[in-house]
Amino acid sequence: MAWRGAFYTQLWFLVLVATAIGIGLGWRAPQLGAQMKPLGDGFIALVRMMIAPVIFCTVVHGVAGMHDMKRAGRVALKAIVYFELVTTFALIFALVAVNLSKPGVGMNIDPHRLDTHLVSGYAAQARTVPQYLQGIIPESFFAAFAQGAVLPVLFVSVLFAFALASLGEKGRPLVELIGQVSQVVFRIVGFIMWAAPIGAFGAVAFTVGAFGLQTLARLGGLIVEFYAVSLVFVFVVFGVLMRLMGVRLLKLLYFIRDEIVIVAATTSSETVLPRIIEKLEALGCDESVVGLVVPAGYSFNLDGTCLYLVTAAMFLAQATNTPLTLAQQLGLIAILLVSSKGAAGVAGAAFVVLAATLGASATIPVASIALVLGIHRLMAEALTFVNVVGNCVATIVVSKWEGAVDESRLKAAIG
């Protein structure tokens, strides 16, 4: 729950203050600032620790409580249709924007002179499509929770929910018990969020200390172009979708202001997944819809990641004077439609997918991603913001589509 009282006691303000202090420390004492990285990593680890139980409890309690498995399948189908339409549009939107702005033209970078050791670790983490699909199925039921990835947990949660629902009244006590456990899990998440300012301080101090304030100016054209594309996509595309749903986008952004600030500081959308689920239910969206759409959206509805991947790939092609025909650019879009689904909300995952995409395209030099390595974290602040807002919008759209919204609560909060 959001902190109440004066603005200076609220979470978003405390995170902003901690972020400013982190920038100051990283600027004035770079070595000390770089040593603050464990604080940011620790906070992210704390939240990731709770993601598996949050998804399991939410999905199982919501889906098993539907009493209608056909409805669960219908919600899942609607969510997938929405995800594919919007992410495809995001890819095309970014492609048009980067072709118009041309942020990499004129750099004339020779990829052979770049340090390939900087990117070899990321390239090694890249997975093929079969490997990605196989990774959805865990080695065992409990291994899904140990791995910490979203999709394996979602997979076993849906299976458990369908099996529990098939028991009928015999399974009702267990459904109620899981609902009670869910309340405990969210209470723990509430405790953890008190550490958000500390995590934000550590993450930002490390970024500025390790890369320096000059990273804000280096490759500035790409950063400005990507931030502009992200903002236009949010306020135009999501704004139109929300207007069609009878919701004001600005009110939605204000409603999730705490989560936006936390995501910007940690550059990981997973840090707010439990709170996003809680807040969307508070808006009046049905628990079963939220439980399916939000976790699935963290792997299949990464609009910001799609914007980033196209922008970065085309920038590198321009910077290295790699000519791409329209057919090759559309081929890149086709590759990204698949590879972007593997970029879960973990900090740095988009960079791994970028390496995989360049390798699969066989046209843009993979070594060229060293050019954006230093500013990836800055760009991640925008892409994770779009991802979080996009999943909130998706949940509201699918809930409205399914007629699973308490309109009075929704209107009262963000109507």
C-alpha positions as CSV (number, residue, x, y, z in Angstrom):
1,M,0.0,0.0,0.0
2,A,1.1,3.6,-0.6
3,W,2.4,5.5,2.3
4,R,-0.1,8.1,3.7
5,G,0.5,11.5,5.2
6,A,2.6,14.5,4.0
7,F,4.3,14.2,0.6
8,Y,7.7,14.1,2.2
9,T,6.7,10.8,3.9
10,Q,5.5,9.1,0.8
11,L,7.4,6.5,-1.1
12,W,7.8,8.2,-4.4
13,F,9.3,11.3,-2.7
14,L,11.7,9.3,-0.5
15,V,12.9,7.4,-3.6
16,L,13.5,10.7,-5.4
17,V,15.5,12.1,-2.5
18,A,17.6,8.9,-2.3
19,T,18.1,9.0,-6.1
20,A,19.4,12.6,-5.9
21,I,21.8,11.7,-3.0
22,G,23.0,8.7,-5.0
23,I,23.7,10.9,-8.1
24,G,25.6,13.3,-5.8
25,L,27.7,10.5,-4.2
26,G,28.5,8.9,-7.6
27,W,29.6,12.3,-9.0
28,R,31.7,13.5,-6.1
29,A,33.1,10.2,-5.0
30,P,32.9,7.8,-8.0
31,Q,34.8,4.9,-6.4
32,L,32.6,5.0,-3.3
33,G,29.5,5.4,-5.4
34,A,30.4,2.3,-7.5
35,Q,30.7,0.3,-4.2
36,M,27.1,1.0,-3.5
37,K,26.0,-1.5,-6.1
38,P,25.1,-4.2,-3.5
39,L,22.4,-2.0,-2.0
40,G,20.6,-1.8,-5.4
41,D,21.2,-5.5,-6.1
42,G,20.0,-6.4,-2.6
43,F,16.7,-4.6,-3.0
44,I,16.1,-6.2,-6.4
45,A,16.9,-9.6,-4.9
46,L,14.4,-9.0,-2.0
47,V,11.6,-8.2,-4.4
48,R,12.5,-11.0,-6.8
49,M,12.3,-13.3,-3.7
50,M,8.6,-12.6,-3.5
51,I,7.7,-12.7,-7.2
52,A,7.1,-16.5,-7.3
53,P,4.8,-16.7,-4.3
54,V,2.9,-13.6,-5.5
55,I,2.3,-15.0,-8.9
56,F,1.4,-18.5,-7.6
57,C,-1.1,-17.2,-5.0
58,T,-2.6,-14.6,-7.4
59,V,-3.0,-17.0,-10.3
60,V,-4.2,-20.0,-8.4
61,H,-6.7,-18.1,-6.2
62,G,-8.0,-16.1,-9.2
63,V,-8.3,-18.8,-11.8
64,A,-9.4,-21.6,-9.4
65,G,-12.0,-19.2,-8.1
66,M,-13.5,-18.6,-11.5
67,H,-15.6,-21.8,-11.5
68,D,-15.5,-21.5,-15.3
69,M,-12.4,-22.8,-17.0
70,K,-13.7,-21.7,-20.4
71,R,-13.6,-18.1,-19.1
72,A,-10.0,-18.5,-18.0
73,G,-9.1,-19.7,-21.5
74,R,-11.0,-16.8,-23.1
75,V,-9.2,-14.3,-20.9
76,A,-5.8,-15.8,-21.8
77,L,-6.7,-15.7,-25.5
78,K,-7.7,-12.1,-25.4
79,A,-4.6,-11.2,-23.5
80,I,-2.4,-12.9,-26.1
81,V,-4.2,-11.2,-29.0
82,Y,-3.7,-7.8,-27.3
83,F,0.0,-8.5,-26.5
84,E,0.8,-9.4,-30.1
85,L,-1.0,-6.5,-31.6
86,V,0.5,-3.8,-29.3
87,T,4.1,-5.2,-29.3
88,T,4.0,-5.5,-33.1
89,F,2.8,-1.9,-33.3
90,A,5.6,-0.9,-30.9
91,L,8.2,-2.5,-33.1
92,I,6.9,-0.7,-36.2
93,F,6.6,2.6,-34.3
94,A,10.2,2.5,-33.2
95,L,11.4,1.5,-36.7
96,V,9.7,4.5,-38.3
97,A,11.0,6.8,-35.6
98,V,14.6,5.7,-35.8
99,N,14.6,5.9,-39.6
100,L,13.3,9.5,-39.4
101,S,15.7,10.7,-36.6
102,K,18.8,8.8,-37.8
103,P,20.7,9.1,-34.4
104,G,23.6,6.9,-35.6
105,V,24.2,8.4,-39.0
106,G,27.6,10.1,-39.4
107,M,29.4,8.2,-36.5
108,N,31.3,6.0,-39.0
109,I,32.3,3.4,-36.4
110,D,34.6,0.5,-37.5
111,P,33.2,-2.5,-35.5
112,H,36.6,-4.3,-35.9
113,R,38.2,-1.7,-33.5
114,L,35.7,-2.3,-30.7
115,D,36.5,-4.4,-27.7
116,T,34.6,-7.6,-28.2
117,H,35.4,-8.8,-24.6
118,L,32.9,-6.2,-23.3
119,V,30.0,-8.0,-25.0
120,S,31.1,-11.7,-25.1
121,G,29.4,-12.4,-21.7
122,Y,26.1,-11.0,-22.9
123,A,26.3,-12.8,-26.3
124,A,27.0,-16.1,-24.4
125,Q,23.7,-15.7,-22.5
126,A,21.7,-15.4,-25.7
127,R,19.2,-18.3,-26.3
128,T,17.7,-19.7,-29.4
129,V,13.9,-19.9,-29.8
130,P,13.7,-23.7,-28.9
131,Q,15.9,-23.1,-25.8
132,Y,13.6,-20.2,-24.8
133,L,10.4,-22.3,-25.2
134,Q,12.0,-25.3,-23.4
135,G,12.9,-23.0,-20.6
136,I,9.3,-22.4,-19.8
137,I,9.0,-26.0,-18.5
138,P,10.9,-26.3,-15.2
139,E,12.9,-29.4,-14.3
140,S,10.4,-30.1,-11.5
141,F,7.4,-28.4,-9.9
142,F,9.5,-26.8,-7.2
143,A,12.4,-25.9,-9.5
144,A,10.1,-23.3,-11.1
145,F,10.2,-21.4,-7.8
146,A,13.9,-21.9,-7.3
147,Q,14.8,-20.6,-10.8
148,G,13.1,-17.2,-10.2
149,A,11.9,-16.8,-13.8
150,V,8.4,-15.6,-14.4
151,L,7.2,-18.0,-17.1
152,P,8.0,-21.3,-15.4
153,V,6.2,-20.1,-12.2
154,L,3.2,-18.9,-14.3
155,F,3.2,-22.3,-16.1
156,V,3.0,-24.4,-13.0
157,S,0.6,-22.0,-11.3
158,V,-1.9,-22.3,-14.2
159,L,-1.6,-26.1,-14.2
160,F,-2.2,-26.1,-10.4
161,A,-5.1,-23.7,-10.7
162,F,-6.9,-25.8,-13.3
163,A,-6.3,-29.0,-11.3
164,L,-7.6,-27.4,-8.2
165,A,-10.7,-26.0,-10.0
166,S,-11.5,-29.5,-11.4
167,L,-11.9,-30.7,-7.8
168,G,-15.0,-28.5,-7.4
169,E,-16.2,-28.1,-3.8
170,K,-13.5,-30.5,-2.5
171,G,-10.9,-27.9,-3.5
172,R,-12.7,-24.9,-2.0
173,P,-10.9,-25.0,1.4
174,L,-7.5,-25.0,-0.3
175,V,-8.6,-22.1,-2.6
176,E,-9.6,-20.1,0.5
177,L,-6.3,-21.0,2.3
178,I,-4.3,-19.8,-0.7
179,G,-6.3,-16.5,-0.6
180,Q,-5.3,-16.1,3.0
181,V,-1.6,-16.9,2.2
182,S,-1.8,-14.3,-0.5
183,Q,-2.7,-11.6,2.0
184,V,0.4,-12.6,4.1
185,V,2.6,-12.5,1.0
186,F,1.5,-9.0,0.0
187,R,2.0,-7.8,3.6
188,I,5.6,-9.0,3.3
189,V,6.0,-7.1,0.0
190,G,4.7,-4.0,1.9
191,F,7.5,-4.4,4.4
192,I,10.1,-4.9,1.7
193,M,9.1,-1.7,0.0
194,W,10.4,0.3,3.0
195,A,13.8,-0.5,1.6
196,A,13.1,1.0,-1.8
197,P,14.9,4.4,-1.1
198,I,18.0,2.4,0.0
199,G,17.9,0.3,-3.2
200,A,17.4,3.4,-5.4
201,F,20.3,5.1,-3.7
202,G,22.6,2.2,-4.3
203,A,21.6,1.6,-7.9
204,V,22.0,5.2,-9.0
205,A,25.2,5.8,-7.0
206,F,26.7,2.8,-8.8
207,T,25.6,3.9,-12.2
208,V,27.0,7.4,-11.9
209,G,30.1,6.3,-10.1
210,A,30.9,3.5,-12.5
211,F,30.1,5.3,-15.8
212,G,30.4,9.0,-14.7
213,L,28.1,11.9,-15.4
214,Q,29.6,12.1,-18.9
215,T,27.5,9.1,-19.8
216,L,24.5,11.5,-19.8
217,A,26.2,13.4,-22.6
218,R,27.9,10.6,-24.5
219,L,25.7,9.3,-27.3
220,G,23.2,11.9,-26.2
221,G,21.4,11.9,-29.6
222,L,20.4,8.2,-29.1
223,I,19.3,8.8,-25.5
224,V,17.2,11.8,-26.4
225,E,15.6,10.0,-29.4
226,F,14.7,7.0,-27.3
227,Y,13.3,9.0,-24.5
228,A,11.2,11.0,-26.9
229,V,9.9,7.8,-28.7
230,S,9.0,6.3,-25.3
231,L,7.1,9.3,-24.1
232,V,5.3,9.7,-27.4
233,F,4.3,6.0,-27.4
234,V,3.0,6.2,-23.8
235,F,1.0,9.4,-24.2
236,V,-0.3,8.9,-27.7
237,V,-0.7,5.1,-28.1
238,F,-1.6,4.3,-24.4
239,G,-3.4,7.6,-24.1
240,V,-5.7,6.7,-27.0
241,L,-6.3,3.2,-25.6
242,M,-7.2,4.5,-22.2
243,R,-9.5,7.2,-23.7
244,L,-11.3,4.4,-25.6
245,M,-11.7,2.6,-22.2
246,G,-13.0,5.8,-20.6
247,V,-9.9,6.2,-18.4
248,R,-7.6,9.2,-18.2
249,L,-4.0,8.1,-18.7
250,L,-2.6,10.9,-16.5
251,K,-4.7,9.7,-13.6
252,L,-3.4,6.2,-14.1
253,L,0.2,7.4,-14.1
254,Y,-0.4,9.3,-10.9
255,F,-2.0,6.3,-9.3
256,I,1.1,4.2,-10.0
257,R,3.6,7.1,-9.3
258,D,5.4,5.1,-6.6
259,E,6.1,2.2,-8.9
260,I,7.2,4.5,-11.7
261,V,9.8,6.2,-9.5
262,I,11.1,2.8,-8.2
263,V,11.4,1.4,-11.7
264,A,13.3,4.4,-12.9
265,A,15.8,4.1,-10.1
266,T,16.3,0.3,-10.2
267,T,15.8,-0.2,-14.0
268,S,14.0,-3.4,-13.3
269,S,10.2,-3.7,-13.7
270,E,10.2,-6.9,-11.6
271,T,10.7,-4.7,-8.5
272,V,7.1,-3.5,-8.7
273,L,5.3,-6.6,-10.0
274,P,3.7,-7.5,-6.7
275,R,2.5,-3.9,-6.1
276,I,1.2,-3.6,-9.6
277,I,-0.9,-6.7,-9.1
278,E,-2.2,-5.2,-5.8
279,K,-3.0,-1.8,-7.3
280,L,-4.8,-3.1,-10.3
281,E,-7.0,-5.2,-8.1
282,A,-7.6,-2.0,-6.0
283,L,-8.8,-0.3,-9.2
284,G,-11.6,-2.8,-9.5
285,C,-10.0,-5.2,-12.1
286,D,-11.1,-8.8,-11.4
287,E,-8.4,-10.8,-9.5
288,S,-8.5,-13.7,-12.0
289,V,-7.8,-11.3,-14.9
290,V,-5.1,-9.5,-13.1
291,G,-3.5,-12.8,-12.1
292,L,-3.3,-14.0,-15.7
293,V,-2.5,-10.8,-17.6
294,V,0.1,-9.2,-15.4
295,P,2.5,-12.1,-15.0
296,A,2.1,-13.1,-18.7
297,G,2.6,-9.5,-19.7
298,Y,6.0,-9.5,-18.0
299,S,7.2,-11.8,-20.7
300,F,4.8,-11.3,-23.7
301,N,3.9,-7.6,-23.4
302,L,7.2,-5.7,-23.1
303,D,6.4,-2.7,-25.2
304,G,9.3,-0.6,-23.9
305,T,11.7,-3.4,-24.6
306,C,10.4,-3.6,-28.2
307,L,11.0,0.1,-28.6
308,Y,14.5,-0.3,-27.2
309,L,15.5,-3.3,-29.3
310,V,14.5,-1.7,-32.6
311,T,16.0,1.7,-31.7
312,A,19.3,0.2,-30.5
313,A,19.7,-2.2,-33.4
314,M,19.0,0.4,-36.1
315,F,21.2,2.9,-34.3
316,L,24.1,0.4,-34.5
317,A,23.4,-0.3,-38.1
318,Q,23.6,3.4,-38.8
319,A,26.7,4.0,-36.7
320,T,28.6,1.2,-38.4
321,N,27.4,2.1,-41.9
322,T,25.6,-1.2,-42.3
323,P,23.0,-0.7,-45.0
324,L,19.7,-2.4,-44.4
325,T,17.0,-2.7,-47.1
326,L,13.3,-2.5,-46.2
327,A,13.1,-6.3,-46.5
328,Q,16.0,-6.7,-44.0
329,Q,14.4,-4.2,-41.6
330,L,11.1,-6.1,-41.8
331,G,13.1,-9.3,-41.2
332,L,14.6,-7.7,-38.1
333,I,11.0,-6.9,-36.9
334,A,10.1,-10.6,-37.5
335,I,13.1,-11.8,-35.4
336,L,12.3,-9.3,-32.6
337,L,8.7,-10.5,-32.5
338,V,10.1,-13.8,-31.1
339,S,13.3,-12.7,-29.3
340,S,11.7,-9.9,-27.4
341,K,9.4,-12.4,-25.6
342,G,12.6,-13.7,-23.8
343,A,13.4,-10.3,-22.3
344,A,11.8,-10.6,-18.9
345,G,11.7,-7.6,-16.5
346,V,15.1,-8.2,-15.1
347,A,17.7,-5.5,-15.3
348,G,20.1,-6.2,-18.3
349,A,17.9,-8.8,-19.9
350,A,17.1,-6.5,-22.9
351,F,20.8,-6.2,-23.6
352,V,21.2,-10.0,-23.8
353,V,18.2,-10.1,-26.2
354,L,19.8,-7.4,-28.3
355,A,23.0,-9.5,-28.6
356,A,20.9,-12.5,-29.6
357,T,19.0,-10.4,-32.2
358,L,22.1,-9.1,-33.8
359,G,23.5,-12.6,-34.0
360,A,20.3,-13.9,-35.6
361,S,20.1,-11.1,-38.1
362,A,23.6,-11.8,-39.4
363,T,23.9,-8.3,-40.9
364,I,24.6,-5.8,-38.0
365,P,28.0,-6.6,-36.3
366,V,27.4,-8.1,-32.9
367,A,30.6,-6.4,-31.6
368,S,28.9,-3.0,-32.2
369,I,26.7,-3.4,-29.1
370,A,29.7,-2.3,-27.1
371,L,28.7,1.2,-28.3
372,V,25.5,1.2,-26.2
373,L,26.9,-0.8,-23.2
374,G,27.7,2.3,-21.2
375,I,24.3,3.9,-21.7
376,H,22.1,0.8,-21.6
377,R,21.2,1.5,-18.0
378,L,20.1,5.0,-18.8
379,M,17.9,3.8,-21.7
380,A,16.6,1.0,-19.4
381,E,15.0,3.7,-17.2
382,A,12.7,4.6,-20.2
383,L,12.0,1.1,-21.4
384,T,11.1,-0.3,-18.0
385,F,8.7,2.7,-17.5
386,V,7.0,1.9,-20.7
387,N,6.8,-1.8,-19.8
388,V,5.1,-1.1,-16.5
389,V,2.6,1.3,-17.9
390,G,2.0,-1.0,-20.8
391,N,1.1,-3.9,-18.5
392,C,-1.3,-1.7,-16.5
393,V,-3.0,-0.6,-19.7
394,A,-3.2,-4.2,-21.0
395,T,-4.8,-5.4,-17.8
396,I,-7.4,-2.6,-17.9
397,V,-8.2,-3.2,-21.6
398,V,-8.5,-7.0,-21.2
399,S,-10.6,-6.5,-18.0
400,K,-12.9,-4.1,-19.8
401,W,-13.0,-6.5,-22.8
402,E,-14.0,-9.3,-20.5
403,G,-16.5,-7.2,-18.5
404,A,-14.5,-8.0,-15.4
405,V,-14.2,-4.5,-13.9
406,D,-15.9,-2.8,-11.0
407,E,-16.7,0.4,-12.9
408,S,-17.5,2.4,-9.7
409,R,-14.1,1.7,-8.2
410,L,-12.3,2.4,-11.5
411,K,-14.0,5.7,-12.0
412,A,-13.4,6.8,-8.4
413,A,-9.7,6.1,-8.7
414,I,-8.7,7.1,-12.3
415,G,-11.9,7.8,-14.3
